[in-house]
Amino acid sequence: MPTLNWIGKAAVEKHHQDVPYRLLETVPELSCGVKRSGNLIVQGDNLHALKALLPRYAGQVKCIYIDHTGNEGWVYNDNVNSPEIRKWLGAVVGKEGETLDRHDRWLCMMYPRLLLLREFLRDDGSIWISIDDNEHANLKLLMDEIFGQGKFLVSIPWESRYSRSNDAVFSLSHNHILVYASNPNIWKNILNRLPRSEEQAKQYKNPDNDPRGVWRAIPWDAPNIRENLSYPITTPTGKVRLPPSGRCWSRTEAQWLEIVDAGLAYFGKSGDGAPSFKQFLEDSSAIVPNTWWQHEDAGHTDEAKKEISTLFGKDNSFDTPKPERLIQRILHIASNPNDLILDSFLGSGTTVAVAHKMNRRYIGIEMGDHAETHCQTRLKKVVEGEQGGISKAVNWTGGSGFQFFRLSKEPLFTADGQVNTDVTFSQLAEFVWLTETKTGYTGCADSPLLGVFNERAIYLLYNGILGDKDPDKGNVLTPAIFKSLPVFQGQKIIYATAKRGGDSWLKREQIIVKQTPYALGK
């Protein structure tokens, strides 16, 4: 498989493994509405934020959307000129990071973040990335390398502009949306089709006054030649029809006879035309998404700018925001109510605002002050019933809520590899579960028994979960402590600071002891 190479790649290929796990600290005064809604806004470097979120949300996200289309006005712009990113490049790539060109810097920034994003997707999940021509080719190769060529679904041209620039060599009218799925074979069977527009519905007529309603004729022939699909079909007038030259019928003869028996066969007004079948409007209210998204259906940048200006005023607008209708279309296709959505380059907050109105759960990450000045402010208005964008189309009247978080200054582990003293049982439980299962933890973390995975019970002894913080009584596995644990018949993985007891006892009880913190991949 062809791969992309650039200056600094070697330095970032495994960098995500060295990023420390930090804790999320809630900011109550910036949170809003229902606390247990499952909706999060995280302020901080998205590389560190993704690593902090991984223990709970690995393998839990249905749809990831990120925007990388020439955002010169915010910290994750395509030129990667922000002081934060330049400082990070200098620390990770070294001195040559200071002289990298725009494309090298952008690729260095994206590589470790995409590696982490991949870990969040469910087996039926997908990732959608808006990108312009500046990095489209590079991103395609990067995604092929990280997600796999076989995970590629489509590159959608979106008509982002409808007006023409007469002073340009070519008037730019589109951006791209690259789409990859964790498992395309699963995903293609569960994607949601789009509602049929009024214009599309006008294609359905009822020339023969069929009592079943309006319909349109769908041709029965298909490309290619296959022997088992090249049978003769007799019209009502007795004429025998064969597939056109170089084509075959679309389905088997038995399936055609089912069409005939159902009264769906159609041969044109004369009764001896090419075979087709009736498709009734009431049976096809939804349509397969196509690969060209016109602005009439998915919105455009002028529409997006007006949405942002209405919310924040013209002086606080973004250069290239995305319209709510575009995000609505993506989330409709790729997710269902209560599914988890992730945007790690949140910008003005459009993704989470739309997700909120569409009753999806969400995580939004933004590095700069925009997390508070735009994202938090916008979502607060959504909770209160803001009526811009898609609100009226989805009957949004307000409700639910979100929590606002910042990253802790101290990581989960200290510099010498010990668990930080501020870490709670539930926080370490999430990390233990991720280490052991490679999936996010969805339990309650109110017992030493965290859960059962692949027929193995996973336990954690830490921080007084047994009611006594004395290390010799609560965090060390002994026969006495073991008897007090929730019972499980089968293999048991127990994380503890130490153990007391012989190997024969451990074998008899089917126990594997893993010593914290040393057994945890930090």
Salt bridges, closest charged atoms under 4 A:
ASP45 OD1 - ARG113 NH2 3.26
ASP67 OD2 - LYS322 NZ 3.11
ASP78 OD1 - HIS68 ND1 3.78
GLU98 OE1 - LYS95 NZ 3.89
GLU119 OE2 - ARG118 NE 3.26
ASP124 OD2 - ARG122 NH2 2.84
ASP133 OD1 - HIS176 NE2 2.60
GLU135 OE2 - HIS103 ND1 2.76
ASP144 OD2 - LYS140 NZ 2.80
GLU145 OE2 - LYS9 NZ 3.05
GLU199 OE1 - LYS202 NZ 3.79
ASP208 OD2 - LYS278 NZ 2.52
ASP210 OD2 - ARG212 NH2 3.00
ASP210 OD2 - LYS278 NZ 2.82
ASP221 OD2 - ARG247 NE 2.60
GLU296 OE2 - HIS295 NE2 3.57
GLU303 OE1 - HIS300 NE2 3.86
GLU303 OE1 - ARG325 NH2 2.68
GLU324 OE1 - LYS357 NZ 3.04
GLU324 OE2 - ARG378 NH2 3.03
ASP339 OD2 - LYS62 NZ 3.30
ASP339 OD1 - ARG122 NH1 3.40
GLU366 OE2 - HIS370 ND1 3.89
GLU372 OE1 - ARG406 NH2 3.34
GLU384 OE2 - LYS380 NZ 2.72
GLU386 OE1 - LYS357 NZ 3.05
GLU430 OE2 - ARG56 NE 2.52
GLU436 OE2 - ARG456 NH2 3.11
GLU436 OE1 - LYS514 NZ 3.07
